[in-house]
């Protein structure tokens, strides 16, 4: 795919409006009744109305089944999503009925209208959930490639008295690498990695590192594509002599719609993968500090739940966390299903794995900070974050909490929350 097409910003008005207009015009043409008089005209108008109505109903039912009944996305559908489904269903119904016993030009318009209506509705939903920023992202053509071996490596030097070399890049770089599950045997997809400018020089300093997680369903790319994390990282580096945290986004899911819940279970040994395999790989391959205060876990939605789990259960490994729209604890469907697939049927083990229970068990967390945030309109998980904040305060965790106005539970929230977390934790990393 040519770069100009790959980088087409499909959430911007100058791209969306023409698509909406084309779809609307095509549907308007299809709404025009065929020539006729009396009962024949009324019948044709009735058929068009019935086709649009049935299509709209089927669109609404499809969203209700997938999002509400099956709960495949772990978040409620917004009014925009239902409206887009209604419009798509009505448009498809109109197009289909205009393919039957009509003149050739109506058939042509109907055939063109089908993809136009589907595209317009899909783009409307995408803008609402803020998942794909560019056209290339939809088809997996991100332009991000494997991180070269000669870029990764180096033991690193102290941040003290750091002087950036003249040939240091002005922005960081994104790349992918496979992090093998040596100890865990967990089969993960490629990790996405951000290296700030200071990591790209011949003798890099020892940098802080963020281990970040996507939501579920999803994958490592979401943190940078939907979460737009590189922009605030580059801005941070520009203010601090090219220094910002290295960000490693491993695959804690093992597949787009899988959810092993960041624990060790029959679904996969994800906890061991993160704390052993991923951590060891980072220490062996990237110029990072070994000081726990320089290690942060972060995530959005299910990824935020993972971040809170790791930060509370492994305070000797991680000194801080960024949790955007976290759940109270690991969850995969109903509580009964969660216990069965994630905790070997043990309700006691499930209860012990809840972050609030972990915090009570540990008792005190010296030199630990968590930046919590949640959308003000998040009807599903909005009440969970204040409970986590209160529990964290009781055990001595330095807490930051932001309610994100006008946001619900989508990647608009994820992007805003991750950026907020970077802002409040910057002093924590003691950047020059």
N, C-alpha and C positions, 0 to 999 in steps of 0.2 A: 504494500500500500504506500503511495507517495506520501511524503511527510506532511504536505499541506492538507491532505485528506485525513491522515491519521490524527493530526493535531486540531481538527475542527472542533471548536468548543460547543458541544451539543447541549449545554445548559444555558447558553447565552441567548438573549432575545433576538439578535440579528440572525441566528440560525433557526430558532424555534418558530418565530412568527411566520416566515415564508412557508414552512411545512404545515402549520395550522391553517393558513389561508388556502393553500392548495387543496388540502383535505376538505375544508369547508365548501369551497367552490364545487368540487367534484360531487360532494353529497347534495349540494343544492340542485345541481343538474339532475341527479338521480331522483330527487324528490318531485321534479316536474312530472305531472301525470301525462300518460300518453294520450293522444287525441281521442276524443270520444264524446258522447253526449248521454244524458239521462243516467239510467241505471248502470250502464257500462263504465262511465266516467267515475261514478260513485264507487263502483266495485274496485276499480283500479286504485283509487285513492285509499280505499279501505285496505287493500292488499299491501300497499306501501306502508301504511300506518301499522298494520299488524306485523309485518316483517321487522320494522324498526323496533316495535315494542317487544317482540319476542327476543330479538337480538340483545336489546338492552337488558332484559330480564336475565338472560343467560350470562351476560357479562357480569352482572351484579352477583349472581349465584356463584360464578367461578371464583370471584374475589372472596366472597364469604366463606366458601369451602376451603380455599387454600390458606387464607390469612386468619380467619376466625376459628373455623372448625379444626382444621389440621394444625394451625399455628406454626406453619413452616418457617416463619421469619422471626418468631419470638417477639413480635411487636404488633400493635393494632394497626389496621389500615386507616389512613386519613380520608377525609372527605374528598380530597383531590384524587386519590387512588380509585375510590368508588365512582367518582364522576368520569374519570378516564375509561374505566371499564364499561360504564353505561354507554359512553360515546362510541367506544370501539364496537361493542355489541350491536348497537343501533346501526352504525355505519356498515358493518359486515352484513347485517340482515338486509339493508337496502341494496347493497351491491349484489348479493346473491339473487334476490328476487328480480333484479334487473338483467340477469343473465338468461332468464327464461322467457321465451316467446316474445322477444323484443327485437328492434332493428339493430343492425350491426354497430352503429355508432354508440348506442346505449351499452352494448356489450363491451365495447372498447373502454368507455368511461368507467364501467363497473370493474373491469379488470385492473385498470390503473388505480381506481379508488381503494381497492382492497389493501395493497401495501401502504398507500398514503395514509389511510385511516389507522392502520396498525402502527405505523411509524409515529404518527402524531400522538396517539394515545400512549405509546411506549415512552416517547420523549417527555410527555407530561408527567408520567409516573417517575421517570428517572430524575427529573428536576425536583420533584417533591422529596425523594429519598436521598438525592445527591450522591448517587453511586458511581456513575460513569461521567467524568468530566469531558472526555474527548471521544470522538468516534472510534479511534483505534482501540481504545480500552474495551469497547463492546465486543470486538472480535479477537481480543487478546494480543493485538499488535501495539504494545506499549512503548516500543523503542528502547526499552531497558534490557541490557545484555548481561552476560556473566561477568562478574568483577574479575579483571585480569589478575593473574598471579603476581605480577610485578607491582601492582598497586597494594595488594594485601600483604601485610607483614611488618616486621620491625618491632623491636622491644620497647621503643619509646623512651623519651627523656622527660625529666620533670617539667611541670608547668612553670616552675619558679624561673624568673628571668627569661622567659620565652621571647625570642626575637624571630618573627616570621621572615623567612628568606625572600629575596626579591622575586623569585620565580614561583612563589606560591599562588595557586589558582584563586580566583575571587569568589567562586562558589564551590559547593560540595558536589559530589557525584553519587548517583544511584547505580546499584548493580545487584546481581543475584549470585548466590552460591548455595550448593547443596551442603547441608550440615548433617552428616550421617548419625544414625542412632546407634552408636557403638555400644553403649551400655544398656540403653533402653530397648533397642531393636524396634523402635518406633519408626514407621515409614512416613516420613514427612516430605511435603513438597519443598521446592526451593525457597530459601529465605531471601528476603529483600534487605539490602544493607545500604545505609547512608554513611558516607565518609565526608566529614567536613574538610574545608581547605587545608587545615593544619595536618590532617592525616594523609594528605597526598604529596607531601614533600619527602625528600630523601631521608631526613632524620626527624621524624615526627615526635611530638611530646606524648606523654602518657595522658590519655584523654578519658573523660567520663563516658559511660556507656548506658544506653537505654535499651532494654529488651522489651519490645512492644508486641502486642497481639491484636489481631483483627477481631471483629465480631463474628457471629455464626448465624446464618451461613456466610461464607466469605473465604478470604485467603490473605496471605502476607501483603500482596500488592495493594489491598484496600487502604492500608494505613497511609500510603503515600499518594495514591491516586484519588480515592474518595476523601481521605483525611487531609490531603494537601500539606503533609508535614514538612516537606523539603523547604517550602517558602519561609516559615518561621525559623527553621534551623539555619538557613543561609543568612537570614537577617540577624540572628543571634551571633553567628560567626563573624559577620561584618563589624559588629560592635566590640568583639573580643579577640582581635588579632588573628582571625581565622579559626578560632577555637569554638567548638560546640560539641555536644555529645555525639559520639558514634551511635547510630541507631541500628540495631539488628532486629528484624521482624521474622522470627522463626514460625514455622507452621505448627500450631498447637492443635490443629483439627484433624489433619490427615486426609482431608477431602473437603470439597466445597460445603456440603451439607452435613458433615459429620460433627459430633460433639463429644469428645472423650472427657470434657470437663476439667482438664488440667490436673487430673489425678492418675494414679496407677490403677488400672482396672483391666478387665477383659477387652475393653475398647482400645487399649493401648497404654503404655507406660509413659504418659506425657509428663508427669512430674519429674521423673528421672531424666527424660529427654531434655527438659529445660534446665534443671539444676546441675546436671552432670554433663551431658553431651554438648548442649549449646554453650554453657558456660566454659567448658574446657576448650571448645573450638575457638571461642572468642579470645581467651587468654593466650592460646597458641598462635593465633593468626592476625590479631589486630593490636595496634598500639594503645592499650587501655591500662588504666590504673587498676591495681589489685585491692585498693582501699574500698571497703564496703560502702563508704559514703559517696563514692563515685559511681555506684551501680544503682540503676533505677529500673523498675518494672512499670509498664504502662499498657493501657488498652482501652477499647471502647466496647460497651455492652458485654458480651460473653468474655471478650478480651480483658475488660476492666475487672470482671469477676476473677479471672485468672491472676491479674496483677495484684489484687487485694489478697488472694489466697497465698501467693508466693511471698509477698511483703510481710504478711503476718506470721506465716509458718517458717520462714527462713530469714530472720532478721540479721543473722550473721553474714548472709550473702548480699542482701539488698538493703540499702539505707533509705530509700525513698520510693514513692510510687505515684503514678498519675492514673486515676480511675474515673473514667467518663461513663456515666449511666450504668453503674455496676448493679448486678443482682446481689441479693443478700448472701448467696453462696452457690456452689455448683448445682446445676439443674439441667436435666435432659428430659423434657416432657413432664409428666406427672411426678409427684414425689415417689410414688410406688415404683414407677419405671426407673427413675433416677437411682433409687436404692438397689434395684435389681441389676442394672447394667453397670453401675459405677462403683458399687460398694459391696458386691458379693452377697446381696440380700441382707446386709447388716444395717439396721436402723441406727444402732449405736455408732458405727463407723461413719455413717452419713452425718449424724449430729455433730460428731467430733471434727468433721472436715469443714464446718461452717466457720467463716472468718471471725464472727463474734465469739464463737466458742473457743477458737484458737487464741484470740486475744485474751480472753479470761484465763485460759490455761497458762499462757506465757507470763502474764501478769504485768510486765513492765518493759517498755521499749525505749531504751536510751538512744538519743541521736537518730531518730527515725521521723520521716515526714511523709505525709500523703496529701496530694492535691486532688480533692474530690470535686466533681461537677456533674450537673444533671440538667436536662431541659426542663424549663418551667411548665411545659405542656406535656411532659412525659407521663401519660396516664398509667402505664404498666409498671415502670420501675422508679417513678419519681419519689415514692415514699420510702424506698430502700436506702437511698444514700444518706438521709439524715440519721437513720439508725446506725449505719456504719460509722458516720462521723462522731456520733455520741459515744459509741463503744471505743473508738480510737482515742478520743480525748481522755477517757477514764484510765487508759493504760499508758499515758504519757506520750503518745504519738503527737507530734506537731501537725495540726490539721489545717488545711485551707479548704474552703467550701464556697463554690460559686453556683448560683442558680442562673442558668442561661436563658434570658428572656426571649420569648417568641419561638423557642425551639422545642421539639418533641423528642422522638427517638429515631433519629436517622443520622446520616453521615454529615449533615450540617452541624449537628450537635457534636459528633465525634471530632470534626475539625476544630470547632471552637473550643472544645474542652481540652484537646491536646495542646493547642496553642496557649490556653490559659495555664495549663500545667507547666509548660516550659517557662513561662514568665515568672511564676511564683517559686519555681525550684532553681532558677538561675543563681541566686545567691548561695544556695546550698552547695552547688558544685565548685564554688570559689574560682570562677574563671578570671583570668587576668584582665 
